[in-house]
Amino acid sequence: MARIARIEVTHHRIALDPPFHPTWDSRPRPTFTASLVAVTDDEGRTGYGSGDAMPGFAGHEELFVGQDPLDLARHFRIIENISFHYGKCWPLDLALWDLAGRIENRPVWRMVGGRGRSLAAYASFGQRREAAETAEQAVRALEAGFRAIKLRFFREDWRAEIAIVEAVRKAVGDRLEIMVDCNQAWRMQWDTAPARDVKEALKIIRALEPLDLYWIEEPLFRGDWDGLRRLRDATGIRIAGGELTRELHEARHMVEAGCFDVLQTDVALAGGISGLLPLAHLCAQRGVVFTPHTWGNGIMLAAAMHLTAGSVGAPFIEFPWDPPSWSVRDRDFMLVAPIEADAQGLVHVGDAPGLGLDLDHDRLAASRIEA
């Protein structure tokens, strides 16, 4: 029987040219950093995960070394304990699933249920742009094969944001589904602006209703569960959220309390594959769409794809795509080949074992930095 031999956490950084200026951050980003965790067994197989930098994990390797790598339920409980006391260590769960798949010679999507291997991707925009540029980017996404896009609000005056959504709808007609992220659930460390209240959020929703949106995301502060329920009851547009929820019990409560039509809890940030698999099934039982937030790198995206496609499926999954400022090549710099959507806007998980990823070890060595 194989045993876990070692666990290594490394950090990597590349330059972005041009710099990426995301809607959720007032500061442009000239670099992109990714943290990786590698779990190797005593037969030389290695599984990989990515996400948080896992502060506080160092010194806890002994809780896993020498253990059966296939005892995923046991490892989940230990990771949950560590994540309570220290930083969030869910990338380790992804690495363990990847390793388990390599040991069993099965892809993760089959291990979690084998429901399907393909999902429709929505092009998730992130760069700050004006109306005309945003409309042009939406047309480019349509021409690339995507069936849906997501726009993000970032201006103080939400009426100016409505004008951008109107420009996009005019440019693409009914050929694209449009999601809108209001960016109200959380703030960057230095941002002291309060989230919008229910009354203002409802004004925004009423202004967006004629534009036939697929969903409205994060319209309120993440803890305003009563307000989210009220908004959901007040509109026919789907309400989405929960992307950066860090505790599984909070995500379960939001489903059970009727806060969302669409739950977006991130597999790399809360619960890993082990924790989100039962949550995905709970969503299916409650008529809630489960489609994880995936804004990160290719390893994180692959984990979300395998979990979602294999377990419950989804009408769309997030696909970070906003060239040239956010290219799939930069996003997936740690991979030999980036994950791409096909000409029909679909992403696929294949039959390679584990998460099916081939890491570019030369690029990782060249981009490695100290923690």
C-alpha positions, 0 to 999 in steps of 0.5 A, spaced: 500 500 500 502 506 498 504 511 503 504 519 503 512 520 503 512 528 503 508 535 502 511 541 499 508 548 498 512 553 493 510 560 491 511 562 484 510 569 480 510 572 473 510 579 470 504 581 466 505 585 460 500 589 460 498 589 467 492 587 469 487 592 473 481 588 475 475 591 477 475 589 484 482 592 486 483 599 485 491 598 484 493 595 477 497 588 478 503 588 474 505 580 477 501 574 478 502 569 484 500 562 484 502 557 490 502 550 489 502 544 494 505 537 491 503 531 495 508 525 493 507 518 495 513 513 496 512 510 489 514 517 486 507 519 484 505 526 485 498 530 486 498 538 485 493 543 488 493 550 488 489 556 491 491 560 498 498 560 500 497 555 506 500 560 512 501 556 518 501 549 514 508 548 515 510 543 521 503 539 520 506 535 514 507 529 520 499 529 520 499 526 513 506 523 512 506 515 512 498 515 511 494 512 506 493 517 500 487 514 499 484 515 506 481 522 503 475 522 508 480 522 514 485 527 510 479 532 509 478 532 517 485 534 518 485 539 513 479 542 516 482 542 523 488 546 521 484 551 516 480 553 523 486 554 527 491 557 521 490 559 514 486 555 509 489 549 507 484 546 502 489 546 496 492 540 499 485 537 498 485 538 491 492 535 491 490 529 495 484 528 490 489 529 484 494 524 487 488 519 488 486 519 481 493 518 479 494 512 484 487 509 481 488 511 474 482 514 474 480 522 472 477 525 478 470 527 475 469 519 474 471 519 482 466 524 484 460 521 480 462 520 472 456 524 470 459 528 465 466 531 462 464 537 458 461 544 461 459 550 457 463 556 459 462 563 461 467 568 459 469 572 465 471 579 464 475 582 469 479 588 466 476 595 467 474 598 461 469 603 458 462 602 455 465 601 447 471 597 449 467 592 453 462 591 448 467 590 443 470 585 448 463 582 448 463 581 441 470 578 441 467 573 446 461 571 442 466 570 436 470 565 440 464 561 441 462 563 448 455 562 450 455 567 456 459 572 459 460 576 466 461 583 467 463 586 473 461 593 476 466 597 479 464 604 479 461 608 485 455 610 480 451 604 478 447 608 473 454 608 469 454 601 470 447 600 467 449 604 461 455 599 460 450 593 460 446 596 455 451 597 450 453 590 451 446 588 450 445 592 444 452 589 441 450 582 442 443 582 442 440 575 444 446 571 442 449 571 449 447 570 456 449 576 460 451 575 468 453 581 472 457 581 478 455 587 483 462 586 487 458 588 494 460 581 498 467 583 500 472 589 499 480 589 498 484 590 505 484 598 504 477 599 501 473 602 507 466 603 502 460 600 505 456 595 501 450 597 498 443 596 502 437 592 500 433 598 497 439 601 493 440 593 490 433 593 489 433 599 484 439 596 481 436 590 479 429 593 477 434 597 472 437 591 470 431 587 469 429 589 462 436 587 459 434 579 460 440 577 465 442 570 466 444 572 474 446 578 478 452 576 483 453 578 490 449 584 490 449 585 498 454 584 503 456 577 504 453 576 511 446 579 509 442 573 508 436 576 510 437 581 505 439 576 499 432 572 501 428 579 500 432 580 493 431 573 491 423 573 492 423 580 489 426 579 482 425 573 477 433 574 475 437 569 479 441 571 485 448 568 485 453 568 490 457 565 496 464 565 492 469 567 497 465 563 503 470 560 507 466 556 512 462 550 509 457 551 514 456 558 512 455 555 505 450 550 507 446 555 511 445 560 505 443 554 501 438 552 506 435 559 508 434 560 500 439 566 499 441 564 492 439 561 486 446 560 484 451 558 489 459 559 487 463 557 493 470 556 491 473 549 491 480 551 492 478 556 498 473 552 502 472 545 503 476 542 497 473 537 493 471 533 499 467 538 502 464 541 496 461 534 493 456 533 498 454 541 498 453 540 490 448 535 492 445 539 497 444 544 492 441 539 487 436 537 492 434 544 493 434 546 486 440 551 487 445 551 481 452 549 484 457 552 479 464 554 483 468 561 483 474 559 479 478 566 478 485 563 479 489 559 475 489 552 471 489 548 477 484 551 481 480 551 474 481 544 473 479 542 480 472 546 479 471 543 472 472 536 475 468 536 481 462 540 477 462 536 471 462 529 475 457 530 480 451 535 478 453 538 472 451 546 471 448 550 465 455 554 465 462 554 469 466 560 470 472 561 465 477 567 466 478 570 460 479 577 458 485 578 453 490 581 452 490 583 460 488 576 462 490 571 458 489 563 459 497 563 458 498 567 463 493 564 468 495 557 467 503 559 466 504 553 471 501 548 465 505 545 459 498 547 455 493 552 458 486 550 459 482 552 453 474 553 451 473 550 444 469 553 438 462 552 441 464 555 448 465 548 452 471 546 456 472 538 457 475 534 462 479 528 459 480 521 461 487 522 464 488 520 471 487 525 477 486 532 475 489 531 468 494 536 468 501 536 465 505 541 469 511 545 466 516 544 471 522 548 468 517 554 468 515 553 475 523 553 477 524 559 473 518 563 477 519 560 484 519 565 489 520 565 497 514 565 501 
